[in-house]
Amino acid sequence: MLGVVVVWLLITVPGIANLRSASALLIIASLLSLAAMGQTLVVILGGLDLAIPGYVIVGAFVSANLAGGQGWPVPVAFLLTFAVCGGAGAAIGFLCHRLKVEPLMMTLGMGAVLTGGTLFLTNGNYASAPPDFLRGLAGVTSTTFGLPLPPIILIVAVAAVLLWLVLNRTPAGRSLYATGINVRAAKLTRVNTTAVWTLVFAASGALAGIAGMFIASFSSGWAQSIGEPYLFSGLAAVLVGGTTFGSIRGSFTRTVLGALILTGLSTIIVSNGLAEAQSRIIYGVIILIVVALYGRERHVRDRF
């Protein structure tokens, strides 16, 4: 499917073939992949994280207002984002599992708390921008070791490899898949399912928050709605990539593939003058088709 999208993109948007345009597309896909990385783990677990926009806006706030506006050291800004977003996610995962609460509503509430709290702290000040160092990591014209490759692309590529290793080559990865497929069976094999839920939602929050820092850096600023697109498009990237709820098929490499497909499609949509409402309809139809196809495939496989 990615090959079809690339060919379609080259035919309908001829100017996309130059280096700067290609770099911009890869950056956008990388940011979407990073924002959806934690969501991938949550979907493998069989849940859904609706707090993603809240985590993204926290990261954007820390990047622009604290690291940029108030001159906080960048490492401190990363640690703060990791602690706040990861801590909020950990609380959600722990409470949802121990109290048998659906993560859908609790993550929605946490997202609202984080968004509202961030807006309260800014007092309507969106004028600050991330520091030059962070903007350089996500800049279209930035280079990595002298190569015309923006650092954020390499960062996401390394993260993809590391997460693949964790999911496929470690006991932690096997515990995640086991818990997602059947939590009762996982408990019988002595998997600490509470720890799995806590760590997965903590990772979802922390990764989305870090993504928010880079998203603000790429945009050279932030706004109240900066995190909203990454809930729907992030989930779409996960599902289009082929990760299904509580399935051993799930992986972040699939999400990266889904992000590339959606970035290409969104570029085609914008280039053809379609409105935001029309693009959402197209995304929705794609999700319905893909989920139906994967569901059918799983059903047939289970029968045999």
KAFENUR-V872571 format. One record per pair of residues at least 12 apart in sequence whose C-alpha atoms are under 8 Angstrom apart, sorted by the first residue. I is the first residue (numbers start at 1). GAP is how many residues later the second one is. D is the distance in whole Angstrom. If there is no record, write none. Layout:
BEGIN
I&GAP&D, I&GAP&D
END
This chain:
BEGIN
1&260&7, 2&255&8, 2&258&7, 2&259&5, 5&256&7, 5&259&6, 5&260&7, 6&258&7, 8&260&8, 9&255&7, 9&256&8, 9&258&8, 9&259&6, 12&256&7, 12&259&8, 13&255&7, 13&258&7, 20&120&7, 20&121&7, 23&117&6, 23&126&7, 23&127&7, 24&116&6, 25&238&7, 25&239&8, 26&127&7, 26&234&8, 27&111&7, 27&113&7, 27&123&7, 27&125&7, 27&126&6, 28&235&7, 29&227&8, 29&230&5, 29&231&5, 29&234&6, 30&122&7, 30&123&6, 30&126&6, 30&226&8, 30&229&8, 31&121&8, 31&180&6, 31&183&7, 31&184&7, 32&198&7, 32&201&8, 32&202&6, 32&205&8, 32&227&6, 33&123&8, 33&201&7, 33&204&8, 33&222&6, 33&223&5, 33&226&6, 34&122&7, 34&173&7, 34&174&7, 34&177&6, 35&17&8, 35&21&8, 35&172&7, 35&173&5, 35&174&8, 35&176&5, 35&177&8, 35&195&7, 35&199&7, 36&172&7, 36&194&8, 36&198&5, 36&199&7, 36&201&7, 36&202&7, 36&219&7, 37&167&7, 37&170&7, 37&171&8, 37&215&6, 37&218&7, 38&162&7, 38&163&7, 38&165&6, 38&166&4, 38&167&7, 38&169&6, 38&170&7, 39&165&6, 39&195&7, 39&196&7, 39&199&7, 40&198&6, 40&203&7, 40&210&7, 40&211&7, 40&212&6, 40&215&7, 41&159&6, 41&163&7, 41&210&8, 42&158&6, 42&159&7, 42&162&7, 43&200&7, 43&201&7, 43&202&5, 43&203&6, 44&132&8, 44&133&7, 44&136&6, 44&199&7, 44&200&7, 44&201&5, 44&202&5, 44&203&6, 44&204&7, 44&206&6, 45&131&6, 45&132&7, 45&134&6, 45&135&4, 45&136&7, 45&152&8, 45&200&7, 45&201&5, 45&202&8, 46&134&5, 46&135&8, 46&199&4, 46&200&4, 46&201&8, 47&56&7, 47&57&8, 47&198&7, 47&199&8, 48&55&6, 48&56&6, 49&54&7, 49&55&7, 49&58&6, 49&59&8, 49&152&8, 49&155&8, 50&54&6, 50&57&5, 50&58&5, 50&61&7, 50&181&7, 51&56&5, 51&57&5, 51&58&8, 51&59&6, 51&60&4, 51&61&8, 51&154&8, 52&59&7, 52&152&8, 52&153&7, 52&156&6, 52&175&7, 52&178&7, 52&179&6, 53&58&6, 53&62&8, 53&173&8, 53&174&4, 53&175&5, 53&176&8, 53&177&7, 53&178&6, 54&56&8, 54&57&4, 54&58&7, 54&59&8, 54&60&5, 54&61&5, 54&173&7, 55&30&6, 55&56&7, 55&59&7, 55&60&8, 55&150&6, 55&151&8, 55&153&6, 55&154&5, 55&157&7, 55&172&8, 56&152&5, 56&153&5, 56&154&7, 56&155&6, 56&156&4, 56&157&7, 56&170&7, 56&171&5, 57&57&8, 57&58&6, 57&61&7, 57&152&7, 57&155&6, 57&167&7, 57&168&8, 57&169&6, 57&170&5, 58&23&7, 58&27&8, 58&56&7, 58&57&7, 58&60&6, 58&151&6, 58&154&7, 59&22&6, 59&149&8, 59&150&4, 59&151&6, 59&152&7, 59&153&4, 59&154&5, 60&149&8, 60&152&5, 60&153&5, 60&154&8, 60&155&7, 60&156&5, 60&157&8, 60&161&8, 60&162&6, 60&166&8, 61&57&7, 61&61&8, 61&152&8, 61&161&7, 62&15&6, 62&18&8, 62&19&7, 62&151&7, 63&14&7, 63&66&8, 63&67&5, 63&68&8, 63&150&5, 63&151&8, 63&153&7, 63&154&7, 64&64&5, 64&65&4, 64&66&4, 64&67&7, 64&149&8, 64&152&7, 64&153&8, 64&157&6, 64&158&7, 65&57&8, 65&61&8, 65&63&5, 65&64&7, 65&65&7, 67&63&6, 67&64&6, 68&60&6, 68&61&5, 68&62&4, 68&63&5, 69&59&5, 69&60&7, 69&61&7, 71&60&8, 74&60&8, 78&132&7, 81&125&7, 81&128&6, 81&129&7, 82&123&8, 82&124&5, 82&125&8, 82&127&7, 82&128&7, 83&123&7, 84&122&8, 85&117&7, 85&120&5, 85&121&5, 85&123&8, 85&124&6, 86&115&8, 86&116&4, 86&117&6, 86&118&7, 86&119&5, 86&120&4, 86&121&8, 87&115&6, 87&118&8, 88&22&8, 88&114&7, 88&117&7, 89&109&7, 89&112&5, 89&113&4, 89&114&7, 89&115&7, 89&116&5, 89&117&8, 90&107&8, 90&108&5, 90&109&6, 90&110&8, 90&111&5, 90&112&4, 90&113&8, 91&107&7, 91&111&8, 92&14&7, 92&15&7, 92&106&7, 92&109&7, 93&101&8, 93&104&5, 93&105&4, 93&106&7, 93&107&7, 93&108&5, 93&109&7, 94&100&6, 94&101&8, 94&103&6, 94&104&5, 97&97&6, 97&100&7, 98&96&7, 119&105&7, 126&95&7, 126&96&6, 126&97&6, 127&94&7, 128&93&7, 129&87&8, 129&88&7, 129&91&6, 129&92&5, 129&93&8, 130&86&7, 130&87&6, 130&90&6, 130&91&7, 131&86&8, 134&80&7, 134&83&6, 135&79&8, 135&82&5, 135&83&6, 135&85&7, 136&81&8, 137&13&6, 137&14&5, 137&15&6, 137&77&8, 137&80&8, 138&12&6, 138&13&7, 138&14&5, 138&76&6, 138&77&8, 138&79&6, 138&80&5, 139&78&8, 139&79&6, 152&62&8, 160&92&6, 160&93&6, 163&89&7, 164&87&7, 164&88&7, 164&89&7, 167&84&8, 175&16&6, 175&18&8, 175&21&7, 176&20&6, 177&69&7, 177&70&7, 177&71&6, 179&12&8, 179&14&6, 179&17&8, 180&65&8, 180&66&4, 180&67&7, 181&65&5, 181&66&6, 181&67&7, 182&64&8, 212&15&7, 233&29&8, 234&25&8, 236&22&8, 236&26&8, 236&47&7, 236&51&6, 237&18&5, 237&19&7, 237&20&8, 237&21&4, 237&22&5, 237&25&7, 238&14&8, 238&16&7, 238&17&5, 238&20&6, 238&21&8, 239&16&8, 239&19&7, 239&48&7, 239&51&7, 239&52&7, 240&15&8, 240&18&5, 240&46&8, 240&47&6, 240&50&6, 240&51&8, 241&13&4, 241&14&5, 241&15&7, 241&16&6, 241&17&4, 241&18&8, 242&12&6, 242&13&8, 242&16&8, 242&48&8, 242&49&8, 242&52&7, 243&12&7, 244&47&8, 244&50&8, 266&13&7
END
